[in-house]
């Protein structure tokens, strides 16, 4: 994986290492996550702030992956959430 001036590049070998969850085996409110994403898209189209929805989506994803407070802090401080 590389971060370049033109964005993030993910190569096939890197993609194979990503932790993709089987959603049928985890407890997640998929309809709520979908609603958050739909709201973000709608608000962005209107030129409105999506900060609140994006923060909530981040925390739903953190819960989905079972991240600890320390792991969340690392993600938040990295600036790539």
N, C-alpha and C positions, 0 to 999 in steps of 0.2 A: 504494500500500500504506500502511496506517495501523496503528499500534499504539495501541489504546485501552484503557481500563480493563476493557473486556469482551472483550479478545482482539485477534487479528490480523485485519484486514479486507483482503482481496485483491479488487481490482476487475478486471473483464474485460481492460481494456487492460494492466494490470500483469501479469496471468496470461499474456498472450501473449508477454511478454518473458522469462518464466522459461526457463532453459536445461534443457529436457527432453531427456534422452538417449535415443537409439534403442539399447536394450539388445542388440539383435542385432548391433550394430556395435562393441561394447566388450567387453572381457574382465572379467567379473564372475562371482563364484561365487554365483549367484542362490539356490541351495539353502542356502548358509550365511547369507545375508542374511535369508531367510525364517525360518530356524531362530532367528536372533537375535530377530527380531520376535515369533515365537511364544513364545520364552522370556520376553521382556519382558512380554507379555500375561499369560502364566501366572503369573509371579512377582507382578505387580501385583494380580492377582485374589486371591493369597494374602497380600497385604499385605507382601510382602518387597521388599527393595532390588533395584533393577534398574540401579544405577549402573554396574557393571562391563559389563553387556551394552549399555547405552546408549553408553558410551564406545567400545566395540568397533564398534558400528553406526555411530557418527559417523565413525570412521576408515575404515570400509569405504566410506562415502559420499564421504569426502575422496579416497580412492584412485580411486573411480569417476569423479569429476570432475577428477582429475589436479591437485589443489591442491598448491601448493608449501608448504614449512614456514612461510613468511611469510604466505601466504593462510590457512593453518590457524590461525595465531596470531591473525589478525584475526577470524576466525569465533569462536574460543574466547573471545576477550576481549569480543566483542559480547554474549555471554550468550544468544544465540538459537539455539545449536546443539542 
